[in-house]
């Protein structure tokens, strides 16, 4: 029987060429394009190609690492991810990777908390205040998700931070002075007090809280007109941006507030590792970060256990137990204290009086944003050894 | 390795397929005078790549698969050799079946068995598999699970497939496979080894010997594979996020609407996940020249529970019918035995899905519903308007998924109560948010569960040949780009010292 030779079907051929074309093109590009060791957008080191060994194969780390290597170095990685964001937001989705997309702002999705871990933090602060004979202040700052809650998608789950802060303040004992900046932040919500693309407050937001806290903490805040404002970092894209890669929000600006009169900082001592000598700097501003992605780190650098700032001011000594909201807040305090010690409780694993000479300090300030305070499990270490 | 990973899609698949396409079925290598060694090149490639594919995910327990394959192959050869010795043939069958069931008992059910024994008798016996794992880890540090037995990937599928071979051979329905490479390539055929469909040997016996690959088949396979990839990556993964969220909530607090949205999300997730995987397997099979049986046929359009199970995971149902229900006598030995057989089959079907009482109850739930339909309710369903009988069947399956996927019977009961308002409210802001932010994916899933897309494609194919011809490659390109974007994103998890 004679078989008629089939005519080549063009669409079928196109299907095959397109399918294999995409696969081979991307595979080759991924293989040949230069590899980056550090993924800046994700703030992590890219997976290295694993070394082959029988053990690595049998416990599967070899395969897992190969897969991570391929996806970390996949050609056009960030572009692919952005494509998904563009697609989903154009289809009306207002949430991505735990971040809400507002009109010209990104905000963190903070689920309702059952306050269970908070009670331990509260108890530890009370214990700390009772055990130390100095005034202890607590300031919990609402984040942008609370201040701009009305702009969130309708019905979006969002913890009530005002209620949360009230709960904490009510349960802190008499020995703790609470500083409520909720109203301060809320009434200035039309100003640039939170970054649009990052989870921090802006220098302006920090200034407003600093000014509001003066009465309780006993200083006269420097009036705003006495500052020279430097737009030090432009086109800042923060952590919220990294989580969403959403380009529809205006980039941020990092401002430095330089007082044109008053005290000068004399020494900034940064202790990155216990037991090692601190590194000494002359300024609180680390300008090298202004050229990198993480521009907020230009305020006192990245998170470290202890930062000690000395100024030529004749005031007292202040201990600050803090999260990174304090980094752009501390510069204002140098106008009123001769020495400020910032402590990050995540890195402190012994009673605080073993690390610092508590007798030296005249005041203590516990400064956190509501979101981090809500889930924190390190503040409770304040209670150790009290 | 899973199909929906960059490693599979961009490296394993193109390399294997391109080599495969240019390889002939057999290569004759001359050895000596007028003698040729015939190498079944394609089968050998399937065997090697299948082994690699499986070992990538299961580098240690791959030995179990090889062991099982070797036993079943040998049993087959012995049955063939002692064709006129019924006793030996029976022994071969018993060895094969017991070995496969034994592997399942040890690696899938032993934790369940020991847990049940320990709780009934108040004993504290440790599963010997765990003891063995610990001993192996002590020497080689392979990181085998020391707490619960880790289910070797695909064991429920490949044991069932191998058994289909020895049983059918015993029943003289098929011919023996004399080539070890031929038989092993059937078991390790990578499209179906980890998640089915359960391809019976009979289904592919001819294709193992000889198969053709051409542009038409490859492009058909690509289209099917892309369809499956889209179902899995774009639909199942996305709607699954809702269920992950709802499943983790406190069932005594959630509103009825939240519970319903959650379980409906799972209803679609499991369908698109599983049928997507089956489509990908069928598509890959096509590209390799195999025709695998259909595994899903729009099950959520069924008008009765019995029909649902003829359209859901069809190859599993066929397997149980062929190798359990009919050998037990099926429905030919009177009502009492028929009912008994149905209950056995459905308890086993439940147990096949997982080693816990949830699954047994889930299986029996279907067994009982099917019995009810058989004794008369089915007749009533037929007379009802199809919208009513479809809704009935759909709701039954949704309730079934509650049994299937909540953790334990207590949780399942709590969830049922939540669906009927025990959480206090009908629809709270959580439900409203889930609904408003996911309405689009729900709508797409609903449409994709119907035959609308299929009818559209059939219409184009018939009436608008040109549009159809170019719509396929266009759709394939879109799916590949979209899925790549989602797959790259799934590894995107920025580490940002977020709190501080």
Contacts between the chains, C-beta under 8 A, distances in Angstrom:
chain1	res1	chain2	res2	distance
A	6	B	216	8.0
A	8	B	215	7.2
A	9	B	215	6.8
A	9	B	216	6.3
A	9	B	219	7.9
A	9	B	469	7.9
A	10	B	469	7.5
A	11	B	219	7.6
A	11	B	469	3.7
A	11	B	470	5.7
A	11	B	472	6.2
A	11	B	473	6.0
A	12	B	215	5.0
A	12	B	216	5.5
A	12	B	218	7.8
A	12	B	219	3.9
A	12	B	220	8.0
A	13	B	215	5.9
A	13	B	219	7.6
A	14	B	470	7.5
A	14	B	473	4.4
A	15	B	219	3.9
A	15	B	222	5.4
A	15	B	223	6.7
A	15	B	472	5.7
A	15	B	473	4.2
A	15	B	476	5.7
A	16	B	215	5.9
A	16	B	218	5.5
A	16	B	219	5.3
A	16	B	222	6.6
A	18	B	473	5.1
A	18	B	476	6.1
A	18	B	477	5.1
A	19	B	222	4.7
A	19	B	226	7.6
A	19	B	476	5.7
A	19	B	477	8.0
A	19	B	480	6.8
A	20	B	14	6.0
A	20	B	17	7.6
A	20	B	18	7.3
A	22	B	477	6.9
A	22	B	480	5.1
A	22	B	481	7.4
A	22	B	484	7.9
A	23	B	9	6.7
A	23	B	10	5.6
A	23	B	13	6.6
A	23	B	14	4.4
A	23	B	480	7.8
A	24	B	14	5.6
A	26	B	10	5.5
A	26	B	484	7.2
A	27	B	10	4.4
A	27	B	11	5.8
A	27	B	14	6.5
A	30	B	10	7.0
A	41	B	494	6.9
A	42	B	492	7.0
A	42	B	493	7.6
A	42	B	494	4.3
A	42	B	495	6.4
A	42	B	496	7.9
A	43	B	494	6.2
A	43	B	495	5.4
A	43	B	496	5.3
A	43	B	497	7.4
A	44	B	494	7.4
A	44	B	495	4.6
A	55	B	140	7.3
A	55	B	141	6.2
A	55	B	142	7.5
A	57	B	59	5.3
A	58	B	59	5.2
A	58	B	60	5.6
A	58	B	140	6.8
A	58	B	142	4.3
A	58	B	143	7.6
A	59	B	141	6.9
A	59	B	142	5.2
A	59	B	143	3.5
A	60	B	57	7.9
A	60	B	59	6.2
A	60	B	143	7.1
A	63	B	1	7.9
A	63	B	56	5.3
A	63	B	57	7.4
A	63	B	59	7.4
A	66	B	7	6.7
A	67	B	5	6.4
A	67	B	6	7.3
A	67	B	7	4.9
A	68	B	491	7.0
A	70	B	6	5.3
A	70	B	7	5.4
A	70	B	10	7.4
A	70	B	11	7.2
A	71	B	6	5.3
A	71	B	487	7.7
A	71	B	488	6.2
A	71	B	491	4.0
A	72	B	491	7.3
A	74	B	6	6.0
A	74	B	488	5.5
A	77	B	488	5.7
A	77	B	492	8.0
A	80	B	484	6.0
A	80	B	485	4.6
A	80	B	488	4.0
A	80	B	489	6.9
A	81	B	485	7.1
A	81	B	488	5.9
A	81	B	489	4.7
A	81	B	492	5.1
A	83	B	481	7.8
A	83	B	485	4.5
A	84	B	485	4.6
A	84	B	486	6.0
A	84	B	489	5.0
A	87	B	482	7.5
A	87	B	485	7.5
A	91	B	440	5.9
A	92	B	440	6.9
A	93	B	437	6.4
A	94	B	437	6.9
A	95	B	437	6.4
A	97	B	492	7.8
A	97	B	494	7.9
A	153	B	433	7.2
A	153	B	436	7.6
A	153	B	437	6.8
A	154	B	432	7.4
A	154	B	433	7.4
A	154	B	436	6.5
A	155	B	429	4.2
A	155	B	430	7.6
A	155	B	432	4.2
A	155	B	433	4.0
A	155	B	436	6.6
A	156	B	433	5.5
A	157	B	429	7.4
A	157	B	430	6.2
A	157	B	433	6.3
A	199	B	498	7.0
A	239	B	494	7.6
A	239	B	496	4.4
A	239	B	498	6.1
A	242	B	494	4.7
A	242	B	496	6.0
A	243	B	494	5.8
A	243	B	496	7.2
A	302	B	497	7.7
A	303	B	497	6.2
A	303	B	500	5.1
A	323	B	499	6.6
A	323	B	500	4.8
A	324	B	497	7.8
A	324	B	500	4.4
A	344	B	500	7.1
A	346	B	500	7.1
A	371	B	499	7.4
A	372	B	499	4.3
A	372	B	500	6.5
A	375	B	499	7.1
A	376	B	499	7.4
